[in-house]
Amino acid sequence: MDDSQQPPPEETAGPAPDAEPEDPPVNSLTVDALWVKNLPQTWCHADSGEPPDYRDNLFQWELDVALREEAAGDDGGATLLQAHCFKGGRLRQVSAQLAAQIKGPGAGTGAESDSGSAAVGVPSTVARPEPSDNDASPASAAPEASSALQTAASASSSAQSFDTPQTAVIWYSTPDTHDPPEAQDPPAPPLDAAYEQPTHSRTFPLPAKASTHVQNLLEQAVEQTPSTGCLQFTIRRALNPAKVQPDWEDANEAYYTSKGQFPLLPFAEPGTTTFVYCLPLAPSEDPAAKADDKKGKKPPPKKPAKGAVAPPAFLSAEDEPVAAGPAGEKVHPYEARATCLCVRVSFERPLVTLPGKRLKPSIVPADIIPARVKPAQVAMEATKAFGHDVLEIVGSVVADLQGPDASDPLVPRPPFDASEDHRKTFLHFLSSSGRSYAHREKLKHCIVRIVKEKFAKKPGTSKAVMERFYNELYVYLLDQMHFTLNKALSRDELGPAAFKPDEDRNDKWLRLATEAEAVQEEAMAERFHQERLVHAPAAAGGQQESPAAWGDYARYCLRIRDGIKAEQAFKEALAIEMAHVPSLLGYGLLLLCNGRLKESEVFLQAAVDADMSSPLAWGALALYFEVALLHPAETPEQQDEHRHWGKHARTQAARASAEGGGTVAAAPESLDLQLAGVTLDLHLEPLTQHCIDNVNRAAGGSAVRALVVEGRMQFQMKENDKARERLEEAVKLNGVPTAELHILLGDVYSAMGQGEVAVAKPDGSEHCMDACVLARDHYTAAMEIDEAQVPGQVYARLGNLYSALGRYSDAADAFVLAARKWPCGVTWMGLGISCYRLERYEHAEQALNESNLLNNLNPKTWAYVTLVCLRRSDGKSRHEEADQAFHQALNLGLADHALLAEVGAEYLRSNRVHLAEAALSRSLHVKDAPKVHLMLANALLLLKRYDEAAREFTAVVDASPHEPDRAKAREMLETMAKYLE
């Protein structure tokens, strides 16, 4: 309908009568009432379900809109905008053409909900910004309807298409709103005045005070703080004054009155001007009717005046709740039918303007870290290149032989056909498709290079010379092909993936470093990381180092609290690849935590430019602006810019997560939780605490996930008592302890070591238990809840706890489970140690050998191999094996003083005194212990090194806390003195 058909407003729409004089409008609010759908069944004919003819319907539907300064339901306070603006709503069948006219242009598709307790929107009308020179993707700054904010506005909904209802209440009018009469029918009467042109669209000017109040309501919705007002609607079914007598009353008018609010959160999307709501209607009780119900009386129906027309009986009959739900409970017809009001709300100007060019520093990372010059590419040797090409050709042939679905595990693979006919068919396919010719051409270049490199040019071109040359070349190429294929086919997994050349499936050094870090061998883990830096393959197949290896090493240095090495490693990673996003984020957050804000912004902005679809990159940038707000700004304008761009970065993070299928849009605090996890892994606890505070502020108190992260943070800072308090508080808030909470509590008690810990009983009293026992109980409880969720590292920790408690049989069982879930050198070594303590030497040797196959660089494994060989010593050969294993342990830097002392004692028991003296001396070099001094003195005495033995016995007498050891040392000193005299 064009503007000429729109009638003038019928009643006032503006400020309340007691409001101050209006200021000039700074914005305007337009409300388009589309329809009410999913109507109660009593509003239509019971037999056909069709609506009654509008000329016979005594009812009209009214919709009011009000902007209030107090929350809905309060009687006090001011109303900034109030309009009884939509009257004459009629019950009609809606055709597709009529629906298109009602929706208007630009509302063709979208999403709305027929159920739920919140609003669901369809695509917004958004102002498009000009492409920005600073942004890598111009479209990224031009949001459409943000699914993140839509999800936030509709937390629980089932989205459907923006469909057209068959029957609805509409306020839209056309020149002919009734069905054309039949030829034999009398002419249709003219439309009543109240129905002629009901208004379905109203525009209200918003003066400065009202516009500011709307902005405040939007900020409160975004920050999830208590609201100081609302944009409220009221819908009611009323009697049409043109169809009824003045004294007629509808007994169900209050029953079908509903009030609600328009959520403003979707307008927090920058540039959004229009949003379509589908708001579920909820019954609103009439206070007068409620008071009558309390008294147990109902007001008697009014009798019609003498001579007046009596109202129909259905006007005085009260509608009853209807049965709905699986239990057949009685509910309001609105709730039973999921009745919804569809409204389009528009602002002339967006409440949140689109940002212009993103605020960026004047320098880039390359100005701080010079890029490393890439080394010249070295050509691959001809023989190696030939093997590389052979593997690629074989992989292609195998893929063709197995068919296109060979890589899909869900497609059943037919049995292989080894018949001669199948072979001929496949060879025909290779020759006819050109594959065979392409494979031959692929090998020609390598063969020419092999001839030039491997076969010296011989004088003469006689036939015999050429035949000998061809034979030698054929034999050489055949040998190289067999060598390459045998190497590939020796792998465990066959198929096309087995023939990928130079494929490093398991990064050995990273795996070994992870294992060493799991058992807190920091020096060994650092050495493995450094080995990885040397041996890491090039990221692009050349001699270039890997930025990922340097980034992993930097994060490891942060975990061991070595910030200087971490900063240098991040710089090395960025010098290799300036757009390496993990290193940009890690280095930027490290600088931010150290208070170097200007440098931090350079790298965090570069991370966003490198990957604008990364929610973490945008989230880290938002974190920077939030931290910058905590520091004094140079000017108030700079403070406002930080606040503005911080909100923009959070919005972009929400959109990026929603587009990538993430969970940031589902819960506003998800981004802060993800940032808390990232900063916690980097051991940047001040930033983690900031993110935790954001989560708690959004939740209005302590959130369970925030308490879990805070407990991890306190445990990471070795504040075990505080960590235990946070995790136990999380258990109380959660109600039911999860496997994750049990694992974290087990880690905390395990870190406390052996000792008594006060534990609260259910009745409130306390009793003391051993920390190791509590850790064991929590680990076993986690396994009982969800064994699949428990990682292999937890089983390894449980095995260590059993070993500390002397329960080696239970420890062996735990390590067996750990080896199944986490097969590595650590788990097999733990199993070997447990079997050794149980004197199952054969099983211990098998487990230790398996550990050495997975990691032959662990000195402890070699030390226990030494012990097993000495215990199983049945001849000279076992002594030689023990000696070789012990020397290997020493070469790898064995520094466990207790294990060295045990090896020394075992050598002393085997009467191999020289090696016993070496082991015991190294043990004392690591840590001084009186018992080791006593064993070393006995070894030196057997070696007839009496002066050194006397010094060791004297050390026992002076330092040993045990009287039997001191008495034995004094006795040996006296005996030596008499013997030497």
Secondary structure, 3 states (H helix, E strand, C coil): CCHHHCCCCCCCEECCCCCCCCCCCCEEEEEEEEEEECCCHHHCCCCCCCCCCCCCCCEEEEEEEEEECCCCCCCCCCEEEEEEEEEEEEEEECCHHHHHHHHCCCCCCCCEECCCCCCCEECCCECCCCCCCCCCCHHHHCCCCCHHHHHHHCCCCCEECCCCCCEEEECCCCCCCCCCCCCCCCCCCCCCCCCCCCCCEEEEEECHHHHHHHHHHHHHHHHCCCCCCEEEEEEEEEECCCCCCCCCCCCCCCCCCEEEECCCHHHHCCCECEEEEEEECCECCCHHHHHHHHHCCCCCCCCCCCCCCCCCHHHHCCCCCEEECCCCEEECHHHHHCCEEEEEEEECCCCCCCCCCCCCCCCCHHHHCCCCCCCCCCCCCHHHHHHHHHHHHHHHHHHHHHCCCCCCCCCCCCCCCCCHHHHHHHHHHHHHCCHHHHHHHHHHHHHHHHHHHHCCCCCCCCHHHHHHHHHHHHHHHHHHHHHHHHHHHCCCCCCHHHHCCCCCCCCHHHHHHHHHHHCCCHHHHHHHHHHHHHHCCCCCCCCCCCHHHHHHHHHHHHHCCCHHHHHHHHHHHHHHCCCCHHHHHHHHHHHHHCCCHHHHHHHHHHHHHHCCCCHHHHHHHHHHHHHHHCCCCCCHHHHHHHHHHHHHHHHHHHHHHHHCCCCCCCCCCHHHHHHHHHHHHCCCHHHHHHHHHHHHHHHCCCCHHHHHHHHHHHHHCCCHHHHHHHHHHHHHHHCCCCHHHHHHHHHHHHHHCCCEEEEECCCCCEEEEEHHHHHHHHHHHHHHHCHHHCCHHHHHHHHHHHHHCCCHHHHHHHHHHHHHHCCCHHHHHHHHHHHHHCCCHHHHHHHHHHHHHHCCCCHHHHHHHHHHHHHCCCCHHHHHHHHHHHHHHHHCCCCCHHHHHHHHHHHHHCCCHHHHHHHHHHHHHHCCCHHHHHHHHHHHHHCCCHHHHHHHHHHHHHHCCCHHHHHHHHHHHHHHHHHHC
